[in-house]
Amino acid sequence: MPNNEYSLDSMVCFAIYSASNAVAKAHRVVLEPWELTYTQYIVLLETNVSADGISVSELGARMNLDSGTLSPLLRRLDARGLVSRVRRSPDERVVTVEITATGAAMLQELRTALHGLRGAYGFDSQDQADHLVKELHRITEGMRHLTASTHDLANSPSRTLDASSSSAPKGNS
């Protein structure tokens, strides 16, 4: 008799994985005419809400991207005139990313185009959307906490990942 505990349909991790893939694919289709990736779109969003720009290190931390991924992405957006990278005093080592007028105009077009995706999420209210976002942030933080301690766990005598001893979310993975 099969064990339903491990069926894909009952696993939280697979549901999140499947939803993430579907959302990414839908965004890819909508963003294609602008020749933007989803990650580039998110950079435009984040730089647009930061009045004085955002440092590359802060942007990387917010997006959970390392500099090896973020730097080439910013270079491409800068070459297209969508963002600018600026070094400011007093610390010339800090690079600030700002959205340009061209980038802001493109972002406005994208908001209109992406608005059509909202219905596909199937929310009956904004409260449902807000609740899901809150839960996804909680899961993300739980997984970050768990993976941050993985090194310690891997070197422990038992070598097991015990989610009950961490702040990881409870439930099926």
Secondary structure in CASP SS format (residue, H / E / C, confidence):
PFRMAT SS
TARGET T0000
AUTHOR 0000-0000-0000
METHOD secondary structure of the structure
MODEL  1
M C 1.00
P C 1.00
N C 1.00
N H 1.00
E H 1.00
Y H 1.00
S C 1.00
L H 1.00
D H 1.00
S H 1.00
M C 1.00
V H 1.00
C H 1.00
F H 1.00
A H 1.00
I H 1.00
Y H 1.00
S H 1.00
A H 1.00
S H 1.00
N H 1.00
A H 1.00
V H 1.00
A H 1.00
K H 1.00
A H 1.00
H H 1.00
R H 1.00
V H 1.00
V H 1.00
L H 1.00
E H 1.00
P H 1.00
W H 1.00
E C 1.00
L C 1.00
T C 1.00
Y H 1.00
T H 1.00
Q H 1.00
Y H 1.00
I H 1.00
V H 1.00
L H 1.00
L H 1.00
E H 1.00
T H 1.00
N H 1.00
V H 1.00
S C 1.00
A C 1.00
D C 1.00
G C 1.00
I E 1.00
S E 1.00
V H 1.00
S H 1.00
E H 1.00
L H 1.00
G H 1.00
A H 1.00
R H 1.00
M H 1.00
N C 1.00
L C 1.00
D C 1.00
S H 1.00
G H 1.00
T H 1.00
L H 1.00
S H 1.00
P H 1.00
L H 1.00
L H 1.00
R H 1.00
R H 1.00
L H 1.00
D H 1.00
A H 1.00
R C 1.00
G C 1.00
L C 1.00
V E 1.00
S E 1.00
R E 1.00
V E 1.00
R E 1.00
R C 1.00
S C 1.00
P C 1.00
D C 1.00
E C 1.00
R C 1.00
V C 1.00
V E 1.00
T E 1.00
V E 1.00
E E 1.00
I E 1.00
T C 1.00
A H 1.00
T H 1.00
G H 1.00
A H 1.00
A H 1.00
M H 1.00
L H 1.00
Q H 1.00
E H 1.00
L H 1.00
R H 1.00
T H 1.00
A H 1.00
L H 1.00
H H 1.00
G H 1.00
L H 1.00
R H 1.00
G H 1.00
A H 1.00
Y H 1.00
G C 1.00
F C 1.00
D C 1.00
S C 1.00
Q H 1.00
D H 1.00
Q H 1.00
A H 1.00
D H 1.00
H H 1.00
L H 1.00
V H 1.00
K H 1.00
E H 1.00
L H 1.00
H H 1.00
R H 1.00
I H 1.00
T H 1.00
E H 1.00
G H 1.00
M H 1.00
R H 1.00
H H 1.00
L H 1.00
T H 1.00
A H 1.00
S C 1.00
T H 1.00
H H 1.00
D H 1.00
L H 1.00
A H 1.00
N C 1.00
S C 1.00
P C 1.00
S C 1.00
R C 1.00
T C 1.00
L C 1.00
D C 1.00
A H 1.00
S H 1.00
S H 1.00
S C 1.00
S C 1.00
A C 1.00
P C 1.00
K C 1.00
G C 1.00
N C 1.00
S C 1.00
END
